[in-house]
Amino acid sequence: MKALMISSDALLHAEIAAQGSARMPPVQLMASRSCLRDAVERPLPEAPQLVVFDASGVTPDEGELVERLSKQYPGASFMLLTREPQHDLLIRAMRAGMREVLQLPLAHRAFHEAMDRIEVAAGVSEMRDGKVLAFISCKGGSGATFLSTNFGYALAALADKKVLLIDLHGQFGDATLYVSDQKPAMTLSDICAQIGRMDASFLDSCLVHVASNFGVLAAADDPNHVVDMKPEHMDIILRVARQHYDFIVLDVGRQIDAISLRALDQADIIHPVLQLALPDIRDGRRLLDIFRSLGYPSERTRLIVNRYEKGGKLRLMDLEQALGADVVHTVPNDYLSATDSVNQGIPVLQLSRSSTVARSLAELVELVTARRVSESKGLFDRLFGRHEGG
């Protein structure tokens, strides 16, 4: 977004330039003017998309220049910055169609929130209302991290959704290793330590980008920093994430602590992951009892059975009766494909797209997005149509 900056304050100009360049897409200061009169009397040959106007030094007799400026650039969005409220000026500005007014000194979070609104109104970006999907292990080794990471990639690749995965393991989380060989530059604890900077651009800069529309926020890599993470931090992170992602996938792990509990409170759907074995069923029942005690409605909880093999002594019916909940999806026991994917850090959909586990992930994507195979050739055709031999 190309912007005109009107201010005689060089430090403020540099601050706006730095914050604007950090956005995605960036705000580019294409020109500057020292004052309101200078801006009106020297119009730009190319109209800006955004005008950032420092109104701190505007005198009462210059009020009419505000209206002239808005008429000069009728297609631009305006952001007014002021150190003290100037009621007459604000009334004129609002009449002229200027809606964003920020107090100086500049609060970076307020600036980025205002820019989010401006970009949505201008059609530069889309404000989403993302869904939060949590994957939680009923028992250690159930494969919840494999499923959450590979499902997140599948959502992005097959359904063309913008997806964020957050690794909520309290310590030693390794979700990024399942789908990437990149080393995380920032982690969840780093974001919590700088929560005042939280906005879409800051969040994006902290991710491991597995694909253009799929990023992973790594878990805290230092147990000593976990104590600095507070439940209210999750409220802020998920609020921003919902606005900018279609789906937020949470890899909760097995331990429920204050951080993961706050995230689960906000989850639209919780997928407990378990295997068809007695220890898993026992721990699954305990987990569902916890959810019921927390007041989570049963329709938010949807069981996934991983490494499923037909013909065993235990049946899905037995598991459902024991837990008092339905199994919504089963993932077949495709040990070789899953192991190769984990060992190489490559999503199974990318490494072995004709495998049974890849097909199962495609089915889960269709289930979650409510898209049928017959629609627009379906996800299966996109996955297998031309590359069945992959």
N, C-alpha and C positions, 0 to 999 in steps of 0.2 A: 504494500500500500504506500503510495507516494504522498508525502506530507509537506506542508508549509509550517514552519515554526516562527511564531511572532513573539519575540522576547529580547530584551537587552541584557538578560542574565546569562552569561557565558556558561556558568556552571550548570544551570538548569537546562540549557540547550544540550550540553554534553550528557547530562543525565537522561533526558528524553531520547537522545540518539542511542545511548547504550541500551536502554530498556526496549526501545523499538527494534533494534537490530537483533535482539535475543528472541524475538517472537517468530512463530512459524505460521504464515509467511511473515517476513520481516517488514517493519515500518521503515521506509527510507525517507530521510529528511532531504528533499530535493532542493529546498531553498529556505532562506531565513530572512526575516525583516526585523528591524530593531524595535518598531513600535506599530501601533494600530494605524496611525496616519500614513506611515511609510508603506504599510501593506496595501492600503486602499489606493494610494496614489501611484504605486508601482506594481500593477497586477502582473501575475506570471503569464508568460505566453502559453504555457500548458497548465490547465486547471488542476489543482491538487485533489486527491481523493479525501484527504484529511487536513484540517487546519487546527494546529495546537496553538492556542492563544493565551499568553500570560497577561491576564487583565489586572495585575497588581498595581500598575502605575497609571491606569486609565483615569482620567479626570471626568467629572460629571458632564462637562461640555462636549466630551468626545463620544457620548452615548450613541448619537445618531450614526457614528462611523461603524458601529457594530452591525446595524441593519444594512448599511451599504456593503460591508464585507460579505454578509451572507448572500446578498443579491449578486455580488461579483462572482461568487463560486456557488451557484445554486445546487450543484450536484455533490458538493463536498459534505463530509461529516465534520462537526466542530467539537473540540474539547477545550473548555475554558478552565484556566488555572488561576486561582486567586488566593491571596494571603488573608484577606479579611472580607467578609461578606459585603457586597455593594448592591443593595436591594434594587436601586433604579437600573443598574447595569444588568442584573440578573433578569429583571422583568423584560427589558428590551431584548436580551439574548433569547429568552424563551419565546417571545413573540416572533422572533426571527427564525425560530425552528431549532435553536441550539439546546441540546438536552443534557450533555455531559459536563458537569461542573465539579472540579476536584480542588480540594484545599491544599495549599502549600504550607510547609514543605511536603514534597510529593511522597505519598505512600505507594510503594511499588505495586503492592497487591491491588490497591484501588485502581491504579493506572491500567493494569492488565485486565481487571474485571470490566472496566469501561471500554477497553479496546475489544474485548470479547463481544460486548453488546453492539459496538459500532460495526464490527466485521459481520456479525449476523444480520444486522439491519441493512448493510450494504451488499449482502449476498457474497461476501468474500469467503466466509466460512459458515458452517452449519452447527447450530447448537443442538446437540443430541440429548436424548433422555435414555442413557444406557441402562441395561439390565445387569445386575450383579449375580453371578452364578458361583456358588461355593462348592468346592470338592474337599471332602474331609474323610480321612481314613478311619474306619471302624477299628482296625487293628494294624499294627505296624507291618509293613511289607505288603499291603493290599494293592499297591500300584496306583494310588491316588495322584501322586506327582506325575507319573507317566501319562495318565489319562488327562489331567488338567492341562499340562503343557501341550500335548499333542492335539487335544480338543481345541485349545485356543488357536493353534496354528491352522487347524482344519476349518474353524469358523472364518478365519481371515481369508484362507485360500479358496475355499469352496463357496462360501456365501457372500464373499466380497464385503465383509464387515470389518470395521476398525475395532481392534481387540487389544485390551491390556490385560496382562496376567500379573498378579501381585503374589509374591512368595511370602507367606505369613509364618513360615517355620520360625520358631523363637530363636533358634541358633542353628548354624550349620545347614541352612537351606541351600539346596543345589538345583533348583528348578531350571536355571539358565543352562546348566550342563546337559539337560535332556534335549535341548533344541538348538544349541549354539556353542561355538568354541570361543566366543568373545568373553573377555574378562570384564565384569561390571565395573564401571568407573564410580558409580554411586549406588547406594543401597537404601532400603526402607528406613534404616536408622539415620542415614545422612539426611534424608528428606525431613524426617521428624525433627532433627537438630536445627533445620533451617525452615521450619514450617511457615514462618512469616513471608517467605518468598514463594509460597505455593501458588502456582497458577499453571495453565496448560503448557506454556513454554518451558517452565522449570521442570515440570513433570516429564515432558518429552525428552529433555536433555539428560535425564537421569536413567533412561531405559537402555536395555540391550535390545537393539532393533533386529529382530529375527527376519522380518519382512517389512515392506513399506507400510503395511497396515497391521502389524503385530509386534508389540513390544513387551518386554518382561522387566518388571521391577524386582531386583534381587532382594533376598532376605538379608537381615543384618548379619555381617560377617564377623562381628566381634561381640561376644556375649556381654561384655562390660557396657556396651552402648544400648543394650536392650532396655535397661532401666530408665533411659532418657525418653523412651517412647511412651506416649500417653494415649489412652483410648480416644480422647477428643481429636487427636491427630488423624485417626482413621476417618472421623466425620469429615474433616476438611479435605483429605485426599480423595475420598469416595465422592464427595460433592463435586469436586473439579473433574474427576474422572468420568462421572455420569454425563457431564455436559459435553465431553469431547470424545467419548468412545461409545460404540454401539453395545459392546459387551465388556464387562470387567470380570475376569475369571480369577477366583481366589483359590490358591493352593494352601489350605489351612493346616495341613499336617494332621497330627493326632491330638496334640495337647491343646486344650482349651484354656486360654489365659485371657487377661483383660483386653488385650489388643484384638485377638481373634474373635472374642465374644462380641465386641463392638461391631466388628465387620460382619459377623453372622447375623447380628440384629438387623443389619441393613440389606442382607442378601434377599433377592427376590425368590431364588430357588437354592436349596441346599441338596447336594448330591452326596450322601454317605456312600463310600465305596468299600465293598467287602467281597470276600470269596465265599464259595459255597462249602464252608467247613464249620464245624461246631464252635471252635474258638472265635471265629469271626461273628457267628450268629450271637454268641453270648455277649461279645463286646458291642455288637450292633444294637442289641436290646438296651444295654446300658446307655449308649449314646442317644438313642431315641427317647429314652426315659428323661434324659437331661433336657432334650429339646421340648418335650411336653411340659416339664416343670418350668421352663422358661416362657411358656405360653406360645411357642411357635405353632401355627396351624399346620395340621397334617398335610395339607395340599402343597405346602412349601417344601416338604421333604420328599425326595424322589430317589429311590435306591438304585444303585448300579452294581451289578455283579460282575466282577472282573475275573479273567482267566476261567471262564465258564466252559465246562465240558458236559455234554449230554450223556446220560446213561449212568451217572454215579448213584450211589446209595441215597444221597440227599438230593431232593428235588427242589425246584424253585418254589413249588407249592408249600413245601415244608418250611422253607425260610420265611415266606410271606406270613404263614400262620404263626410262626414263632415270634415274629417282629410286629405283627399287626399292621403291616404296610406292604404296598405293592412294589414289585420290581419293575421299573420303567424301561430298563435297557440292560442287555448282557453284552459283554465283550469277550470274544472267544480266546482260548488259550493258544496264542500264537507266539510261542516262546522265542523262536529264532528271529523273527522279524522284530519283535520288541527289544530283544537283547542287542541286536545289531544297531538298532536306532539309538539306544541308550549309550552303547559303547562309542559310537561315532559322533554323538551329539547332533544328530540330524533327525528332524521330524520323520516319523514312520511314513507319513503320507508322501513325503518327498523321496524317501529312500526305497520304499517298497509299496508302491501305490496299489498293486494288485493283491496284496496280502489280505487275509481275512480281518486282521485288526484294523487296517486302513478302511476297509468296507464298513466295518462296524462304527468307526468314527464318522464316516459320511452319513450313516443312518442316524447317529446321535445329533449331528448338525441339522439334519432335516427335522428331527423331532423337536429340537429347541427353537428353530426358526420357523416352524410350521410351514415349511415349503415341501411340496410333494415332488416325487421323482418325475412326474409327468409334466411339471411346469418348467417352461423354458429349457427343455431337454433334461432337466433334473440334475441333481448334484452327481449322481452316478455316471451320467454321460460325460460330465465335465471332468470327472476323475478318471474314468476308464475308457471313454469312447475312442480315443485315438492312441492310447498308450497301454493297451492291455498286456503287452509283453514286458512292461517296465518292472 
